[in-house]
Amino acid sequence: MAKTTKFPTALVSGDYTASSLVLDGGAVIDQCIVTAGERGTFFLEQHLLYVVLGGEVTLTCGRRQWTVRKNQMILLRKSQSVNYEKRGGEDTGLFESLLFAINDDLLKDFLTSQSVTVPPMTEEFGTQVSPMSEKLVAYCWSLSPYFNDPSQVNPGLLRLKVMELLYLVMDCSKNIFRQMLQLRQPVKTDIRRVVEENYTSPVSLEDLAYLSGRSLSSFKRDFNLIYGCSPAGWIREHRLVKAKEMLASSSLSVADVCYSLGFENPTHFSRIFKQRFGFAPSRAAAN
């Protein structure tokens, strides 16, 4: 089992990759072309606009699941883990997509330039798959030459291209645009659902507070009222119990279980596992 990939920082580590266009030190646009099925997990550090140009991808977040097909898109909120499974198209056998990292500063600049007034949120962020317009599809294909030599792309031009994307999305889908407005004003959501859907991911307490629409102090207070303990203690205990179950019921290695549940590294995981259960995780895996 592969370790969860953090998007976008894991896609750009120092040097430019062949598939990423970079602005202000982070991956803004990532290109994916694969010839066979591929599975994995992203932990979203920034909001993600996922555009499919060929084939289809099934995305799973907690109990929610979406399938995004050719010439469709979906906007996913940051600070959550998303499992993906890609499938090639019947015509070419290829899966082709673009991943746009929409950070808060870019979104703020766009909304300011448009003089858009963000209305107060009255409902929870609702993720949906939306069709792409012909203009938006053409725009996405127009980016192909930029990936030939990403290090030579002018940052000013790249920023304009990202702004062009946001204009086209606003024109194409009122639903996606409404979601973008909501990204800047989290609404309070059920703490139980937020925690129980994300505790196995490499999330921080700040991330969970953000997802629940609360400040960190309010999140800790409300969590304690519901569970009668601190969120850090609850998450650690549930991860360890889940790890013990996975080791006993699967052929996964200790490292695989460690990373899949969001622990820092196998050494740290082994130490706290032994403290909790009185024996090493390798013994649990052997039984």
N, C-alpha and C positions, 0 to 999 in steps of 0.2 A: 504494500500500500504506500503510495507516494505521500510525502509530507505536504501539508496544505501550502499552496502558493499564495503569497501576499500580493495583491494587485493594487497599485502598479509597481511598487518598488522592486519586487523580485524579478520583474521583466527587464529592468535596467540596472545593472550592477557595475557602475563605473563607465565602461566603454559602451558605445551604442551597439545595440543588437541589430541583426538584419531585418527584424520585424517590428521595430518600435520607432516611432517618431517622438522626440523628446523636447519638452519645453519647461524651463525653470526647474531643471533637475529631476523631473518625474516623467514617466511615460504618459503621454497624452493620447496617442493612438497606437494600438497594437494590431498587427495583421496576423491572421491565422489561416493557413491553408494546409489541410491534411488529407491524405488519401485513404485513411482507414479510421475505424471507430476509435475514439479516444475518450478516456474518463479521467476525472480529477476533481479537485476542490479549489476554489478561490476564496480567500478571505479579503473582502473589499475594504481597502483603506480609503478609497474615494468612491463617489457615485459612479456607476458604470452604465453607459448606454451601449447595449449589445446589439449589433446589427448583423444579420445573417444574409449573405449574398449567394450562397449555394449550399444545398443540403439542409440539415436541420439540427437543432440542439435541444435537449431536454435539460431544464434547470430545476434543481430542487433546493428549497430553503425551508428547513423544518418540515412542517406538514403541507407546505404549499409547493405546487409543481406547475411549470409552464413548458410548452413546446414552442420554440421559435423556428419558423420555417423560412424558406427563401423569400427575400424582399420583405421581411418583417423585422421589428425591433422591440426591445424591452428596456425599460429604465429600472435599475436596481439600486437601492439605497446602500450607502456605505455602512461599514461596521457590522457586517454579517457574513456568514459562510454560505457559499453557494456551490453545490455539487453539479457537475455538468457531464453530459454524455453526448458526443458528437457523432453524426452519421452523414455519410456522403450522399450527394444527390444521385438520382437514378440516371440522369443524363450524362454526367461526367465522372461520377464516383468520388468527387471532391467535396469536402466541407470547406467553405470560405466565409470568413467573417471579419469584422472590424470591431475592436473594443475601444470605446472612447471614455477616457477618465475625465469626468466633469467635476473639477474641484470647486470649492466654495468661492474662491477669488474670481475664477473665470465666470461662474454663474452670476456673481454680484456685478461684475463689469458689464455683462450682457444686459442684465435687468436694468442697470443704471442707464446704459446707452439707449435702451428702449423706453425709458421713463415708465416702466411698468410698476404699478402699485401692487404689492403682494397682499392679498386679502387674508384676514385671520383664518386659521385652519379650524374647521368645524367637524372634520372627520379624519379618520386614519388614512395614511398614505396607502393607496390601492394600486398594486402592481398589475399591469395588464400588457398583453401582447398587442402591438398595433401595426397595421400595414404601412409600408413606406410609399411615398409618392414617387412618380417617375423622376422628378427633379432630385429627390434625395438619393435614389438609387444611382443616378448618373453622377452625382457629387461623390459618392463613395468610390465608384470605379475610377473617378478622376484622380484619386489619391495614389493609385498604383505606382506611378513613376517616382513618387516621393520616397518609396521604400528601397529604390535602387541604391541610394547613397544617403542614408538618414543623417549622417554627420554633417552633410553639406547643406541641409535645409535651413534657410534663414528663419531665425526665431520669430521675427516680426511677421513674415509671411505665414508661418505656422499658426500664430495667434489669430491672424485674419481668417485662416481656413477653419479654425475651431469656431470662431464667431459665425462664419458662414453656415456651419453645421447647425448651430443653435437657431439661426434665422429660419433655416429650412425645416427644422423640427417644429418650430412654432407655427409655420405655415402649413405643415403636413398633418399634424396631430394635436388637436386641442387637449386630448387626454394626456399625452406625454408632456405637453407644455404645462398643464395644470399640475402634474406630478413634480415638474421642476420647480414650480413656485412653492410647492409644499416642502421640498427638500430643505428650505431655509427656515422652516418653522415647525419643528417636531411637535406633534400632539401627544398628550398622555395616552399611553397604551397599557394593556394588562401586563404587569410585571411578571406574573407566572408564565405567560406565553413567551415573553422576551427571554427570560432566563432559561426556561426549559428547552427552547429551540436553539439556544446558542451556547450553552455551557460547555459543550465539547469542542468549541472553536477557540482559536487563540485571541479571544476578546479580552479587553481590559474592562475594569469597572466603569471607566469613563465612557467606553463604547456602549455598554449596556444601559447606562443612564441616558445617553443620547437616544438610543433606540426606544426607550420607554417614555421619552419626552420630558425628562426631569433633569434637574441639576444633580450633581453627584451626591450632595448632602441629602437632598429629598429622596433620591433613589435608595440610599442606605437606610434612611429612616422608614420609608414605606416597605422596603424589603424586610426589615426586622419585624415590623408589625404583622406581616403575612407569615413569615417563616420562623420567627422567634430566634434568629441567629444572624450573623453577619453574612453578606453575600460572598465574600472571599472564602469563608469557612464552608459554606454550603456548596459552592462550586468545586472546591478541592475534594470534599467528601464524595460528591456524586461522580466526579471524574475517576476517583480511585475505585469506587464500587463498579463502575462501568468497565474500567480496565481489567479488574479481576474477572468479570463475566466474559469479556472478550478473549482473555488469555485461556480461560478454561474451555471455551466453546468453539475456538477457531484455531487455525494453524498460523496465525499472524505472529510475527516475531515481537519481542519486547520493544524494539525500536519502532516498529510499525504502529503498535498500540499507543506508545508514548506520543508520537507525533500526531496520530489521528485524533487524539483527545485533547490536543492543545498544550501538552506539557513542554517545558523549555528544552530539555535534552534527556537522554536515557539515564545518565548518571543521577541527575536530580530526581527523575521519576522513580528509579530503583530505590533511592534512599527513603523517600517519603512513603513509598508503597510498603517497604519493610517496616517502617515505623507504625504504619496503620494496621497491617495484618500479621506482623510477626515473622514473615518469611519473604524471600526475594521474589520478584515477579517471574524469574526464570523457573522457579519451582512451581508456580501456579500454571505456567505454560506447559510444564511437563506432565501435569496430572490430567 
